[in-house]
Amino acid sequence: MKVTVKMRGTCGELAQGFYRGEPILITCPIEKFSTAIVSDEFAGVEGLGSKSLAILDKVLKIFGAEDFKFGVRLTSELPRGKGMASSSADMAAVAQAVALSLGKKFSPAELGRLCADIEPTDGIFYGGVVAMNPLTGRLIKNIRAREKFQIAVFDYGGEVDTIKFNRRSDFEIKNLDDEINFELARKSALANQKILPKPKLEELINFSKEIEALGVNIAHSGTVAGIFFHADDSHVEERILAIQKSFDFLQFITLTKLWYN
């Protein structure tokens, strides 16, 4: 028996704050994953941190499977402390893999509640870009996109205590659009500067416009920023080099895609 579950990480959030008095974030899911494997081909647990171990214990208690004898292995492409939803992806992958190995399956909403019980969560278990409550895991709205996007992910460096900074934004989102709104992403990123400032962020936003990027987003409780381009932009590599030359303190992490349902 072998069960494999992959959960996407994020490039920060497209926006974060409050909507009608409720905490909210708009997800930015990307093509980088945490992968959980449950199998009878090995024993014990491998690669699980404290949060993943906590959700493993919670899931086993839910299903009355404290005598669980399968091995659980977790690997991830997502760096820690960067605001790329590594913990949420880890926990959701472990929870779903264990559930499937027991002949069960969690819904996205159930995964949201499970993860939020341990720490504020990103909505990577929902399909595509969504607006959700990070404190409860509740889905608020699905967000559409008229086209596909590439995202160049850059890192400001260091690590952030995501629990300390998570969801502290007082940014008010007055209107929740049905489609991706890069103006909202810009406003949310700049509002977050008084909480977790990123050097020369406004200059980066302005420069991105000059090189024909579509928008910029950040990790509100992390160290990464994303620069968005059309999916068919054949000059992305040149534009990335231009960003690196003008902002040499930024580390280019990866070129990836925004995930659509």
N, C-alpha and C positions, 0 to 999 in steps of 0.2 A: 504494500500500500504506500502510495506517495501522493501528497497533495501540495501543489505549489500555488501561492497567491502573490501577485505583484500589486503594489499600491504606488501611485505616482506621488512625487513630491511637488513642490511649487517654486516659483521664483517670487518669493514674497507674496504680497497681496495687491490686487488692483486698486483696492480702497479699503479703509478700515475706520470705524468710528461708531456713530449711533444713528439709527433710523427709527423715527417715531418712538424715541425713548428706549429702544432695544439695542444692545451691542450687536454690531454687524461687521462682517468682512466679506469682501468679494474676492473669490479665489483666483489664483493664477496657476493652474495645474500644468505641468510640463512633462516631457518624455524622459524623466529620470525616476528611478524606482527604488523602493525597498521590497525585498523578496523574502517571504517566509515559506519554509518547507517543513511539512510534517510527514514523517515516514517511520516505517518499522525497520528500515534498513540501517538505522543508527539509533543510539540512545542518548538521553540527556538533552540539555539545552546548550546551544552554541550561538554566540553573538547577541544575546538578549541583554539590554540594559535594564535599569531599575523600572522604567515605565512599562516596557514590554513584558517584564516578569510580572508586574502588577496586573496587567490586563490578562495575561495567561492564567494567573490564579483566579481572577474574577470570572473568566469564561468557564474554567473547569468547575467552579462552584455553581454557576448558573445551570450547567448541564449535569451536575451531580457526578462528575467524572474525576474525582480526586485521585483515583487509582490509574490515571492516564499513563500508559506505558510507551507511547510513541515518542520519538525524538523530535525536537523542534530546533530548526536552524534558521537564523536571520542574517541576511546580508543586505547592504545598501550602497547605492551610488550617490547618496545624499550626504554632504558634509554636515557636521554638527555645529550648532551655534551660529548658523548663517541666516536663519529665517527661511529655510527651504522645506519646512514641514517634515523634517526627518523623524521626529518623535511621533507625529500623527500617522505618517505612512508606516512606520514600524509597528505601532500598536494595532492599527487597522488590519495590516497584513497578517500579523500573528493571530488576532482574534478570529478573522475569517477562515484562515487555514485550519485552526484547531476546530472550529465549528464544522467545517466541511468534513474533516476527518471523523467526526462523530455523527455524520449523516444529517447535520443541521446547516442552516445558512442564515446569517444576519442580513437584514435589510440595511440600506444606507442610513436610514434614520436611527436604527438600533446601534449601528457602529458609531454614529455621531454621539449618542448618549453615553455609550461605553467609554469612548475616548475622553469626552468632556468631563466625565466623573473623575478622571485622573488629572487632567490639566486642560486649559483652554485649547481648542482644537481647530485645525483647518479642515475644510469640507472636501478633502480629496477623495472621499468614498462616494460622493455624488457624481453624477455624470457631467463632465465638462465644467464650464465656468458657472458658479452659483453665488448667490448671496445667502449667507447663513449666520446663525448666532454661534460664536465660538465658545460661549459658556455653557450652552445646552446641546449643541450639535443640531439644532433645528434648522431645516431648510426654509428659507424665506422666499427665494425666487430663483428660477433658472434664468441665466443671462445668455442671449444669443450673440452670434457673430456672423456678419454678412460675408466675411472672408477669412482665410487662414493667415496666421502670422508666424514669423520667426522671431525668436527672442535671443538676443545676445546678453548673457548673464555675466555681470561684473561684480567683483567683490572688493569692498572697502578695507578688508583685512580684520584680523582679530576674531573674537567670538563674543556673543552677547548672551547673557542670562535671559533666556526667552520667558521664563516665569516672571522675573522681575519686571521686564518691560512689556510683557504681553498684554494687549488689549487696553492700554492706558489712554488711547487717543480719545480726545473730547470732540473730534471733528464730526460735525453734524452733516449727514447726507439727507438733503431735503427731498430730492427726487431720485427714485430708483429706476433707472432706465431698463428697458427690455434688452438692450444691446450694449456691448462693450463701449465704455465712454472714457477716452484717454484724457479728456479735460478733467474729469472727476479723479482719475488716477494722479494727475499732476497736482491738483489741489490737495488731495489727501497726503501725497508725499511731502509737500511743502508744509502742511499743517503739522506733520510729525517731526519737523525739525526742532521744535521746542521740547520734544520728549527725548528723541534719540537722533541728534544732528548728524548729517552726512556731509563732509566737507565738499564745498563747491557744487552742491546738488543743483542749485538754480542755473549755474553756468553749464552743467552737464545737460540739463533740459534744453537750454537755449542752443547749445552746440548740436544736440541731436536733431533739432529742427533744421539747422543749417545743412546737415548731411542727409536730409530727407527721411529721417526716422519718423515713425507714426506717433510715438509716445514713449514715456518713461514711467516705470513703476519702481517701488522699493519694497524691501522687507521692513515692516513697521516695527518689528521686534527682532531685527537681524541686521546683517551687514551687506546684503546683496542689493543690486539694482538691475532692472531689466530694461533693455532698449528694444523696442518693437519695430519690425520691418515687414513689408509685404512678403508673402510666402514665395513669390516669384521674382523677388529682387535679386538680380544676378551680381550686384555690386556690394553685397553685404560684407564680404571679407575685406574689401577696401575701406568700407565705412568703419569696421571694427578696428582696423589699423589706425585710422584717423583718430578714433576715440583714445586708443592706447597712447598715441603720440601726444595728444593734447592733455590727457589726464593720466600721466605715467604712474600715479600712485594707485590706480585701479588695476586689479588683476583680472584678466579675462578668464572665466571659468569654462564656459561652453556656449555653443550655439545650438539651440533646441527649438522645439515647437510648442505653441500653446495647444493644449488638449481640448478637443471638441467632442461632445457626445453625439 
